């Protein structure tokens, strides 16, 4: 029996092949479930005690040699097969596909970075608000007709709990908990129950800014906005048109001069060269009183803009619905953006 095993050992040592089928046949012959090694292990019980030690040694040697020979030949065969197929193993692997930021996020981060350079921080607040922070403290009492300008989502039909209609509520919360001077931005999602057209959405993004200190004037506001439009659009020529907001007085709409250099410029500006980008104004004294800030000592300005609109202008996006359709072809255009 031991002599037969030694013959198997010599057979394994002398076996060489590059044919995958022959290598697999060799593996099955020695290592398969019905192979030689399984038969030898099954015969171990019948071996006389004085021969068991030597028998076990030569069987284990056979198993080790057969396993190693099978593995080596299989690897060599596989390597030769890839070479024959013309595969260059020195070529770099396929890169991972990188995602991209959404244009709304990119635009928000650019705006935050621009104002950060002149000392503006960031403040955030809840999206589910109470009536005081969303309306009343902003000079919009229950009877105020301007409430009708904002179609509101109420939580469980509770007139005092709403989905915030603007991030001005964040400004109120910040002013309640901080002493002037203060200078910050309030970005976030806001909700309006609008059904104006098929392009309107119930949720969109705003970013509002506020600055309060002693001696703040409308001239400071204009200079800040001029700086902002220059940094974001590369255009510093702006105009302020009188407007109305309950929480600012005086109030204005801000237009930036876009120009009329291309056909797109004519279409976007309706032939005027001007584009409306935001609203602004000096904080109403009543709002300061509501948050326990003395309007006789402090003054301030506020401004706010829709991030979707700013992104439309920056990237010349033709349809606002593209923001929410999750079309990969659209999103892949923003892979090169840093923000």
C-alpha positions as CSV (number, residue, x, y, z in Angstrom):
1,X,0.0,0.0,0.0
2,X,2.8,2.5,0.9
3,X,4.6,1.6,-2.3
4,X,1.5,2.4,-4.3
5,X,1.2,5.8,-2.6
6,X,4.8,6.6,-3.4
7,X,4.0,5.9,-7.0
8,X,1.2,8.4,-6.8
9,X,3.6,10.9,-5.4
10,X,6.0,10.4,-8.4
11,X,3.0,10.7,-10.8
12,X,2.1,14.1,-9.2
13,X,5.6,15.4,-9.3
14,X,5.9,14.4,-13.0
15,X,2.6,15.8,-14.1
16,X,2.8,19.0,-16.2
17,X,0.1,20.6,-18.5
18,X,-1.2,24.0,-19.6
19,X,-4.5,22.6,-20.7
20,X,-7.2,23.7,-18.3
21,X,-9.3,20.6,-19.0
22,X,-6.3,18.3,-18.2
23,X,-5.5,20.2,-15.0
24,X,-9.0,19.9,-13.8
25,X,-9.0,16.2,-14.6
26,X,-5.8,15.9,-12.6
27,X,-7.4,17.7,-9.6
28,X,-10.5,15.5,-9.6
29,X,-8.4,12.3,-9.9
30,X,-6.5,13.1,-6.7
31,X,-8.5,15.7,-4.8
32,X,-12.1,15.0,-5.9
33,X,-14.8,13.5,-3.6
34,X,-14.2,10.1,-5.4
35,X,-10.5,10.7,-5.8
36,X,-7.5,8.8,-4.8
37,X,-6.9,10.7,-1.6
38,X,-10.4,10.2,-0.3
39,X,-10.0,6.4,-0.9
40,X,-6.7,6.4,1.0
41,X,-8.2,8.2,4.0
42,X,-11.0,5.7,4.0
43,X,-8.6,2.8,4.1
44,X,-6.6,4.3,7.1
45,X,-8.7,2.3,9.6
46,X,-7.6,-1.0,8.0
47,X,-3.9,-0.2,8.2
48,X,-2.0,-2.2,10.9
49,X,-1.1,-0.1,13.9
50,X,2.7,-0.4,13.3
51,X,2.3,1.0,9.7
52,X,-0.2,3.8,10.5
53,X,2.5,6.4,11.2
54,X,4.3,5.9,7.9
55,X,1.0,5.5,6.0
56,X,-0.2,8.8,7.4
57,X,3.0,10.6,6.5
58,X,3.0,9.5,2.9
59,X,-0.7,10.2,2.4
60,X,-0.3,13.8,3.8
61,X,2.7,14.3,1.5
62,X,0.6,13.2,-1.5
63,X,-2.2,15.5,-0.5
64,X,0.2,18.5,-0.1
65,X,1.9,17.9,-3.4
66,X,-1.4,17.3,-5.3
67,X,-3.0,20.5,-3.9
68,X,0.1,22.7,-4.6
69,X,0.5,21.2,-8.2
70,X,-3.1,21.8,-9.0
71,X,-3.1,25.4,-7.7
72,X,0.2,26.3,-9.5
73,X,-0.8,24.8,-12.9
74,X,-4.3,26.4,-12.7
75,X,-2.8,29.8,-12.1
76,X,-0.2,29.4,-14.8
77,X,-3.0,28.3,-17.2
78,X,-5.1,31.3,-16.3
79,X,-2.2,33.8,-16.7
80,X,-1.3,32.4,-20.1
81,X,-5.0,32.6,-21.2
82,X,-5.2,36.3,-20.4
83,X,-1.9,36.9,-22.2
84,X,-3.2,35.0,-25.3
85,X,-6.3,37.2,-25.2
86,X,-4.2,40.3,-25.5
87,X,-5.0,41.7,-22.1
88,X,-2.4,44.2,-21.0
89,X,-2.1,43.8,-17.2
90,X,0.0,46.9,-16.9
91,X,-2.8,49.2,-18.0
92,X,-4.5,51.3,-15.2
93,X,-7.8,50.1,-14.0
94,X,-11.2,51.7,-14.7
95,X,-11.7,54.8,-12.6
96,X,-14.7,55.0,-10.3
97,X,-17.6,57.1,-11.6
98,X,-17.8,60.2,-9.5
99,X,-21.1,61.9,-8.7
100,X,-21.7,65.6,-8.8
101,X,-23.3,68.2,-6.6
102,X,-26.8,69.5,-7.4
103,X,-26.8,73.0,-9.0
104,X,-28.9,74.3,-6.1
105,X,-26.3,73.1,-3.6
106,X,-23.5,74.5,-5.7
107,X,-25.2,77.9,-5.9
108,X,-26.0,78.0,-2.2
109,X,-22.4,77.2,-1.3
110,X,-21.1,79.9,-3.6
111,X,-23.4,82.5,-2.1
112,X,-22.4,81.5,1.5
113,X,-18.7,81.7,0.5
114,X,-19.1,85.2,-1.0
115,X,-20.7,86.6,2.1
116,X,-18.3,84.7,4.4
117,X,-15.5,86.9,3.1
118,X,-17.2,90.0,4.5
119,X,-18.0,88.5,7.9
120,X,-21.4,86.9,7.5
121,X,-22.0,83.7,9.5
122,X,-24.7,81.1,9.0
123,X,-27.8,80.5,11.1
124,X,-30.4,77.7,10.7
125,X,-33.8,76.9,12.2
126,X,-36.7,74.5,12.1
127,X,-38.8,74.0,9.0
128,X,-42.0,73.5,11.0
129,X,-42.7,76.9,12.7
130,X,-45.1,78.6,15.0
131,X,-47.2,81.6,14.0
132,X,-45.1,84.0,16.0
133,X,-41.8,83.3,14.3
134,X,-43.2,82.9,10.8
135,X,-45.7,85.8,10.8
136,X,-46.4,87.9,13.8
137,X,-42.9,88.8,14.8
138,X,-42.2,89.8,11.2
139,X,-44.9,92.5,11.4
140,X,-47.6,90.2,10.0
141,X,-50.3,90.1,12.6
142,X,-53.3,87.8,12.1
143,X,-55.4,90.6,10.5
144,X,-52.6,91.7,8.1
145,X,-53.7,91.3,4.4
146,X,-50.1,90.5,3.4
147,X,-50.6,87.0,4.8
148,X,-52.7,86.3,1.8
149,X,-49.5,86.7,-0.3
150,X,-48.1,83.5,1.1
151,X,-50.3,80.5,0.7
152,X,-49.4,78.4,3.7
153,X,-49.3,74.8,4.6
154,X,-50.7,74.3,8.1
155,X,-49.8,71.3,10.2
156,X,-52.9,69.2,11.1
157,X,-55.2,72.2,10.4
158,X,-53.6,74.0,13.4
159,X,-53.5,77.8,12.5
160,X,-50.5,78.3,14.8
161,X,-48.2,75.6,13.4
162,X,-47.0,75.9,9.8
163,X,-44.4,74.8,7.3
164,X,-42.3,78.0,7.2
165,X,-43.0,80.2,4.2
166,X,-39.6,81.9,4.3
167,X,-36.3,81.7,6.2
168,X,-37.1,85.0,7.9
169,X,-38.3,82.9,10.8
170,X,-34.7,81.9,11.3
171,X,-33.7,85.6,11.6
172,X,-36.3,86.1,14.3
173,X,-35.0,83.2,16.3
174,X,-31.5,84.4,15.9
175,X,-32.3,87.9,17.0
176,X,-34.2,86.6,20.0
177,X,-31.1,84.8,21.2
178,X,-28.2,87.1,20.3
179,X,-27.2,90.6,21.1
180,X,-26.3,93.1,18.3
181,X,-24.1,93.5,16.3
182,X,-25.0,90.5,14.2
183,X,-24.4,89.6,10.6
184,X,-25.5,86.2,9.2
185,X,-27.2,84.3,6.4
186,X,-30.2,82.0,6.8
187,X,-30.4,79.4,4.0
188,X,-32.9,76.6,3.8
189,X,-36.0,75.1,2.3
190,X,-39.3,76.9,2.4
191,X,-42.9,75.9,1.5
192,X,-45.7,77.6,-0.4
193,X,-49.0,76.1,-1.4
194,X,-48.9,77.4,-4.9
195,X,-50.6,76.2,-8.0
196,X,-49.8,78.9,-10.4
197,X,-48.5,76.7,-13.3
198,X,-47.2,73.3,-14.1
199,X,-43.7,74.7,-13.4
200,X,-44.5,75.8,-9.8
201,X,-43.3,73.8,-6.8
202,X,-44.5,73.6,-3.3
203,X,-41.0,73.5,-1.9
204,X,-38.0,75.7,-2.9
205,X,-34.9,77.1,-1.4
206,X,-34.2,80.6,0.0
207,X,-31.2,82.3,1.4
208,X,-31.7,85.5,3.4
209,X,-29.2,87.8,5.0
210,X,-29.4,90.2,7.9
211,X,-27.0,92.8,9.4
212,X,-27.8,94.8,12.6
213,X,-25.5,97.3,14.3
214,X,-25.3,100.9,15.2
215,X,-25.5,103.3,12.3
216,X,-26.4,100.8,9.6
217,X,-27.8,102.7,6.6
218,X,-29.4,102.0,3.2
219,X,-26.0,102.9,1.6
220,X,-24.4,100.0,3.5
221,X,-27.0,97.7,2.0
222,X,-26.5,98.9,-1.5
223,X,-22.7,98.6,-1.2
224,X,-23.1,95.0,0.1
225,X,-25.4,94.0,-2.8
226,X,-23.1,95.6,-5.3
227,X,-20.2,93.6,-4.0
228,X,-22.3,90.4,-4.0
229,X,-23.4,90.7,-7.7
230,X,-19.9,91.5,-8.8
231,X,-18.5,88.4,-7.1
232,X,-21.3,86.1,-8.2
233,X,-22.2,87.3,-11.7
234,X,-19.2,89.5,-12.5
235,X,-21.6,92.4,-12.8
236,X,-21.8,95.2,-10.2
237,X,-24.3,97.6,-11.8
238,X,-27.5,97.2,-9.9
239,X,-30.7,99.2,-9.5
240,X,-33.2,99.4,-6.6
241,X,-36.8,99.7,-7.3
242,X,-39.3,100.7,-4.5
243,X,-41.3,97.7,-3.3
244,X,-43.2,96.5,-0.3
245,X,-42.3,93.9,2.4
246,X,-44.1,93.9,5.8
247,X,-40.8,93.4,7.7
248,X,-38.7,96.1,6.0
249,X,-39.1,99.8,5.5
250,X,-38.1,101.2,3.1
251,X,-38.2,98.1,0.8
252,X,-36.8,97.5,-2.7
253,X,-36.5,95.0,-5.4
254,X,-32.9,94.5,-6.7
255,X,-32.1,94.2,-10.4
256,X,-28.7,93.5,-11.9
257,X,-27.7,94.8,-15.3
258,X,-27.1,91.6,-17.3
259,X,-26.5,93.2,-20.6
260,X,-27.8,92.6,-24.2
261,X,-24.8,91.0,-25.8
262,X,-26.5,87.8,-27.0
263,X,-29.9,86.5,-28.1
264,X,-30.1,84.7,-24.8
265,X,-29.6,88.0,-22.9
266,X,-32.5,89.5,-24.9
267,X,-34.7,86.6,-24.1
268,X,-33.9,86.5,-20.4
269,X,-34.2,90.2,-19.8
270,X,-37.1,90.7,-22.2
271,X,-35.0,93.2,-24.1
272,X,-34.3,95.5,-21.1
273,X,-30.9,94.1,-20.0
274,X,-32.0,94.0,-16.4
275,X,-32.8,91.0,-14.3
276,X,-34.5,90.9,-10.9
277,X,-32.6,88.8,-8.4
278,X,-33.8,89.6,-4.9
279,X,-35.8,91.7,-2.4
280,X,-34.2,93.9,0.3
281,X,-34.8,96.7,2.7
282,X,-34.1,98.3,6.1
283,X,-35.5,96.2,9.0
284,X,-38.8,97.7,10.2
285,X,-38.5,99.2,13.8
286,X,-41.5,97.1,14.8
287,X,-39.6,93.9,14.0
288,X,-36.7,95.0,16.1
289,X,-39.0,95.8,19.0
290,X,-40.6,92.3,18.7
291,X,-37.2,90.7,19.4
292,X,-36.3,93.2,22.2
293,X,-33.8,95.2,20.1
294,X,-34.0,99.0,20.6
295,X,-34.6,100.6,17.2
296,X,-33.5,103.9,18.7
297,X,-30.0,102.5,19.1
298,X,-29.7,99.9,16.4
299,X,-30.6,99.7,12.8
300,X,-30.1,97.0,10.1
301,X,-30.9,95.7,6.7
302,X,-32.2,92.4,5.3
303,X,-32.3,90.8,1.9
304,X,-33.5,87.5,0.5
305,X,-33.4,85.6,-2.8
306,X,-34.6,82.3,-4.2
307,X,-31.6,79.9,-4.9
308,X,-33.4,78.2,-7.8
309,X,-33.7,81.5,-9.6
310,X,-30.1,82.4,-9.0
311,X,-29.0,79.0,-10.3
312,X,-31.2,79.4,-13.4
313,X,-29.3,82.6,-14.2
314,X,-25.8,81.3,-13.4
315,X,-26.2,78.1,-15.5
316,X,-28.7,79.3,-18.1
317,X,-31.1,76.5,-17.2
318,X,-34.1,76.6,-19.4
319,X,-36.7,74.7,-17.3
320,X,-37.0,74.8,-13.5
321,X,-38.4,71.3,-13.5
322,X,-34.9,69.9,-14.3
323,X,-34.0,70.5,-10.7
324,X,-36.3,67.7,-9.5
325,X,-36.4,65.2,-12.4
326,X,-33.1,63.5,-11.3
327,X,-32.0,63.2,-14.9
328,X,-28.4,62.0,-14.8
329,X,-27.6,63.7,-18.1
330,X,-28.5,67.0,-16.5
331,X,-26.7,66.4,-13.2
332,X,-23.5,65.2,-14.9
333,X,-22.9,68.7,-16.3
334,X,-22.0,69.9,-12.8
335,X,-19.1,67.4,-12.1
336,X,-16.5,70.0,-12.7
337,X,-17.8,72.4,-10.1
338,X,-15.7,72.8,-7.0
339,X,-18.5,73.6,-4.5
